[in-house]
Amino acid sequence: MKKLLISSLVFLGCFISVRGQVYIGSAYYPEHVDSKQVEKDACLMKEACFNVARMGDFAWHSMEPEDGKFTFEWLDHAVQILSQYGIQSLLCTPTAAIPKWMHDAHSEIMIMGADGKRKPYGRRRHACLNNEDYRQYSLRIAHKLAERYKNNKSIIGFQIDNELATEEPYCYCPECLKKFQTWLKQKYHTIGNLNRAWGTIFWSETLNNFKQAWLPRKMDNPSAYLDYQQFYSDIALDFFRMQREAIKAVAPNMKVTTNIGGSGFVTTMDLYKLSDTSDVLSFDNYPVNVTLEHLYGNDTGHPFDPAMTSFAMQIIRGGKSRPIWVPEAQIGRTALTQKEIVKEGYPRLWNHQQLAYGCRLSVFFPFRSFESGHEHLMAGVIESDNVKRSKFRELQQTAQELQEIYIQTGEMLPVAKAAVIRDFQVDWLLRTVIHFAPT
């Protein structure tokens, strides 16, 4: 029986309190700075009342600069220094962005578009989840991280990958085709069942065998495209489980999660199935630039609406009916600065809201604004000149307040008063219908 994704209507007094610890901190990139700066940053984090740092999410080259050559000493140093200042670490597997040496050795590792062209190197989330070389490299780095830090008391858990199944994840390479055909055979058993389900009699699309099945594109047979979306959701979940099992085999007591993208409204991955294998459900909370309407095709821009953020948190919390994590919490501008001005005081508001909705971990993204690279426009807890300004003071106040509240209340977990059924089959069907409709 399909589980229900529970969404609570929150009223005053409708909370239960559970024991645990609240983590407030920031996403930190020690590979961007020298070792002396790490201690200075740890001192600033302590001053800001932070007690956790998330690290490693895009550091594959820093961890493995050449095939099979592992250099974790810089991460060891960061974990150790942060720990000395009372700051624990959430480590990430770096598989969302592959190093250039991997691309050069295996050019077929890149996602192939519906036009038959491979994605060029130069971004993230551009490796095919079905490519066996990519899978083996990902499995190895996950195992290496778990083996190295399994007994480190400063590590609170592992985040797998980054915003899995986002940023146009669908691939049309020969390996994906082969696996899709196998997936279809396991689902339908006979080609007759598939033909009836897809309605292939229409437009003379009837298939004689499973090897004739193709990888459907937007505006192809809507039933076929629906299956393809479900197939790639299963592939993304398998990629998550593969890394999770590698970590659990070495460190069975370590918490493992992944940060759900799209502010919890992601439509490319079945979150019911994710909840079955994730120790804690986590999502990245960007209340200004990512909303439900945005992900369903309305890209005109939306101002912050507290009800939308509330809805997002309830969707994620309902997956396990347990406290949630926010590995990335918006604190200011992102890449689209002209549309995403964040007023002073709003990050404090969001984080109080997160705590009230059962959030146990909130990680401000990022600690320091980047001097260069794809996300150099992102606002940080401090800017790249290391000067403490109003943003630092606001987040310092926020961290202190949340920890003081938590001491008195424990984790506040709203009691569900109503249920909202989110059916991912319907999600995918809506995307199919939207893309099929003439413009």
C-alpha positions, -999 to +999 in steps of 0.1 A: +000+000+000+014+034-010+025+055+019+010+089+024+033+119+025+020+136+056+016+174+057+006+189+090-015+219+097+003+236+125-016+253+154-004+267+186+003+239+210+002+212+183+038+200+189+056+171+204+091+175+219+118+148+214+153+146+226+185+151+205+207+180+195+203+209+172+231+217+147+236+252+134+265+260+111+276+266+075+288+250+043+326+252+044+352+247+017+386+243+033+400+232-001+396+268-012+420+282+015+453+275+031+457+256+064+463+288+084+430+303+072+411+272+084+419+280+120+409+316+116+376+304+100+370+280+129+375+309+153+349+329+134+325+300+134+328+296+171+322+333+175+291+329+154+278+302+178+281+275+151+285+239+160+286+221+126+302+225+092+293+207+060+323+199+038+335+180+007+305+182-017+325+194-047+360+185-037+366+154-058+398+166-073+411+177-040+404+143-026+416+124-057+438+146-079+447+116-100+431+082-106+437+062-075+458+088-057+439+100-026+448+131-007+426+135+024+452+153+046+436+187+040+402+174+051+418+156+081+432+190+091+399+208+087+379+182+107+405+183+135+408+221+137+370+226+136+366+199+163+390+218+186+366+248+184+336+227+192+324+223+156+314+189+142+314+179+106+289+166+080+310+151+052+298+148+016+306+124-011+319+146-040+302+128-069+281+157-082+311+172-101+337+149-117+373+159-120+387+167-155+411+137-154+380+114-152+364+130-182+395+128-202+399+091-195+363+083-200+346+108-223+315+085-226+309+092-189+290+124-198+252+126-202+240+123-237+212+146-247+181+136-267+199+151-297+226+124-294+253+148-283+273+144-251+273+172-226+306+191-227+328+193-196+326+225-175+296+222-152+282+198-125+256+170-126+268+161-161+278+125-156+255+096-166+242+078-135+242+045-155+278+048-167+297+019-151+330+038-149+313+067-131+295+043-107+327+025-098+346+058-092+317+070-070+316+037-051+353+039-045+354+075-032+324+068-009+341+038+005+374+056+010+357+084+029+338+060+051+369+040+059+389+070+068+364+087+091+343+058+104+357+061+140+360+099+140+337+112+168+336+146+151+317+133+121+279+134+125+272+117+092+275+117+054+256+136+027+256+116-005+261+136-037+245+170-041+209+177-051+206+144-068+184+141-100+182+178-106+195+200-135+182+180-165+193+146-153+179+126-181+204+107-204+199+091-238+231+072-241+233+035-253+238+023-217+206+041-206+187+026-235+199-009-226+189-005-189+156+011-198+147-019-220+156-043-192+135-021-167+105-023-191+107-060-194+108-064-156+078-041-153+056-054-181+069-090-186+054-092-222+056-068-251+018-071-254+014-056-219+037-028-228+019-020-260-015-019-242-001+003-215+015+028-239-013+027-264+012+021-292-016+013-317-018+051-320+005+066-347+017+030-356+041+028-326+034-009-319+066-027-307+074-063-316+099-068-288+116-050-259+147-043-279+126-020-301+118+003-271+133+037-274+142+064-249+112+087-251+117+125-253+094+153-243+064+153-266+068+117-275+042+091-265+031+104-230+028+070-215+063+061-226+077+094-213+059+087-180+077+054-177+110+070-186+107+095-158+099+067-133+129+047-147+153+076-141+139+082-106+147+046-099+182+050-113+189+081-091+177+062-061+199+032-070+229+056-072+220+069-037+216+034-023+249+022-039+269+049-020+248+045+011+255+008+012+292+014+007+293+037+037+271+015+059+292-015+052+322+002+068+304+026+093+270+010+100+261+036+128+269+066+106+238+087+095+235+089+058+214+114+039+212+134+006+201+170+002+169+171-018+170+199-044+143+222-055+135+233-020+118+200-015+096+203-046+118+183-069+098+162-093+125+140-108+129+116-079+103+096-059+107+109-023+086+080-009+112+056-020+141+078-008+126+079+026+128+041+029+166+041+026+177+075+040+184+078+077+172+113+078+155+134+051+172+166+041+164+194+017+180+226+006+158+256+016+159+285-008+126+303-001+131+332-025+141+316-058+127+281-056+090+275-051+063+250-060+051+272-088+086+277-102+092+240-105+058+234-122+067+257-151+059+292-138+093+309-141+082+344-137+097+349-102+079+348-069+084+368-037+090+350-004+058+334+010+061+318+044+033+294+036+053+280+006+083+274+029+060+258+054+046+235+027+081+225+017+092+216+052+060+196+058+064+176+026+099+166+036+092+159+072+062+138+063+084+114+044+095+098+076+075+117+103+108+125+119+130+156+124+146+169+092+179+185+081+186+215+059+221+211+045+218+244+026+199+273+040+196+305+020+210+335+037+211+360+008+215+365-029+222+335-051+231+336-088+201+357-100+208+388-080+183+410-098+154+387-087+166+374-054+172+402-031+169+389+005+159+415+031+178+418+063+161+396+090+146+371+066+173+344+072+166+347+109+129+343+102+134+312+080+156+295+106+131+300+134+105+286+111+127+256+103+132+248+140+094+250+146+088+225+118+112+199+131+145+209+117+174+195+136+203+208+114+205+241+095+236+248+074+239+284+061+253+284+025+281+292+022+304+303+050+325+326+028+314+340-005+335+326-033+362+347-050+356+330-084+339+302-101+303+294-109+288+306-076+309+336-070+277+358-067+264+338-037+262+358-005+282+343+024+281+344+062+312+366+056+323+380+023+356+371+006+375+399+024+368+381+057+351+412+072+323+406+097+293+427+086+255+427+093+250+393+078+274+377+102+258+394+132+223+384+121+233+347+117+253+348+150+221+361+167+200+334+149+224+306+159+224+317+195+186+321+197+179+287+182+202+269+206+187+287+236+152+279+224+162+243+218+176+239+254+142+248+267+119+231+242+138+202+227+130+194+191+096+207+181+079+183+158+044+194+147+016+169+150-001+162+117-037+174+115-042+167+078-027+146+051-019+157+015-012+129-009+016+136-033+016+111-062+048+112-082+031+094-111+008+124-113+038+147-110+054+131-140+022+129-159+016+166-154+051+173-168+043+151-198+010+169-205+026+203-200+054+195-224+030+180-249+007+210-249+012+233-279+028+267-271 
